[in-house]
Amino acid sequence: MLLVPSVLLAQNSRSEYLRQFDSNGDGRVSEAEYVAYMSRGFRSMDRNGDGILQTDELPGGRGQPITLTGFQDNLRRQFHKLDRNHDGYLDARELTAPPR
């Protein structure tokens, strides 16, 4: 049995993760693609569809309500922290890097 080096496995899983975000298939993730993909979680939790996660819609039923706009503003800040080379896009390595 041939063992695949863990570096190759990690790179493949990074590339697969990037493809989930990369709606236009150009091999990189724009801010708009990042925000759109990550906003899916908000929308699935917003049971009444009003654009606000109320306390009872938040995980654990605790926390302050947050609007979709506020949530997306936070995602944009996260995107720019991940974009370590400041080119306006995330590659697979940036997308999977631990937050700083």
Beta strands, then each sheet from edge to edge (+ up, - down):
strand 1: 29-30
strand 2: 52-53
strand 3: 66-67
strand 4: 89-90
sheet 1: 1+ 4-
sheet 2: 2+ 3-
end
